Amino acid sequence: MKALGRRLRRSREDANGFSQALFAPLAPRYDAMATLLSFGQDPRWRSAMVHRVGGVEPRLVLDVACGTGAVISRLTTRTDAHVVGVDLSEPMLRRARRRFTGGARSARVHLVRARAEQLPFADATFDAVTFTYLLRYVEDPAATLRELARVLRPGGAISSVEFAVPSRRVWWMAWWTYTRAVLPLAGYLLGGRGWWTVGRFLGPSISRHYRRFNLEWIRAAWGRAGVEHVEVRAMSLGGGVVISGYRRG
């Protein structure tokens, strides 16, 4: 645990390194724990995000910060698309590979270790792009949005899911209490020390992110990246947000 703490402190200067150190120990139980600790809302948010890109009937989809492949699984179930999943965490990618190896959908899934800020794909490659819990872990959210839009074809759909901070005071107080007090303890009891570390980090991380980049800024940044018809949908009393739009052009 102390070694993990040292790695996290050293990697805070590098957003990519920080996220890798934070999430590497979590891969084996990530899906189950994310569902439990969000009271079942995490799968619901991911499904809402996938729904937003299904309308363009994509043939090729990019899923960034794909983790263990939960969104890829939904995409390949709900569409006939081939899906490229990108993540920096090798432990997460290994779990994703196990999810699809030998299955009927394995031929439609390709996994790549890469940075969201420097995607190894040509302009306008994909019909749709999805990304999950990404922008809090990159050094320049605006530049990352531009890079995500770069690989999306004109008219293609883009959608994301992220934690959010409830705007109504009564829900904000409940959210603050849960993220600061309950989440770390529940993470430790259900998942061990790695989940305790994440539980302590998550609430303050979300608060800091929205102090720097509120939803108005984020909506505008999507527009500056070349995305139009941007829709912001609050989920679960404001604890989550699904943002979607279409590549201009």
Stockholm file with secondary structure:
# STOCKHOLM 1.0

chainA/1-249         MKALGRRLRRSREDANGFSQALFAPLAPRYDAMATLLSFGQDPRWRSAMVHRVGGVEPRLVLDVACGTGAVISRLTTRTDAHVVGVDLSEPMLRRARRRFTGGARSARVHLVRARAEQLPFADATFDAVTFTYLLRYVEDPAATLRELARVLRPGGAISSVEFAVPSRRVWWMAWWTYTRAVLPLAGYLLGGRGWWTVGRFLGPSISRHYRRFNLEWIRAAWGRAGVEHVEVRAMSLGGGVVISGYRRG
#=GR chainA/1-249 SS CHHHHHHHHHHTTSHHHHHHHHHGGGGGGHHHHHHHHTTTHHHHHHHHHHHHHHTTCCSEEEEESCTTSHHHHHHHHHSCCEEEEEESCHHHHHHHHHHHTTSTTGGGEEEEECBTTBCSSCTTCEEEEEEESCGGGSSCHHHHHHHHHHTEEEEEEEEEEEECCCSSHHHHHHHHHIIIIIHHHHHHHHHCHHHHHHHHHHHHHHHHHHHHSCHHHHHHHHHHTTEEEEEEEEEGGGTEEEEEEEECC
#=GC SS_cons         CHHHHHHHHHHTTSHHHHHHHHHGGGGGGHHHHHHHHTTTHHHHHHHHHHHHHHTTCCSEEEEESCTTSHHHHHHHHHSCCEEEEEESCHHHHHHHHHHHTTSTTGGGEEEEECBTTBCSSCTTCEEEEEEESCGGGSSCHHHHHHHHHHTEEEEEEEEEEEECCCSSHHHHHHHHHIIIIIHHHHHHHHHCHHHHHHHHHHHHHHHHHHHHSCHHHHHHHHHHTTEEEEEEEEEGGGTEEEEEEEECC
//
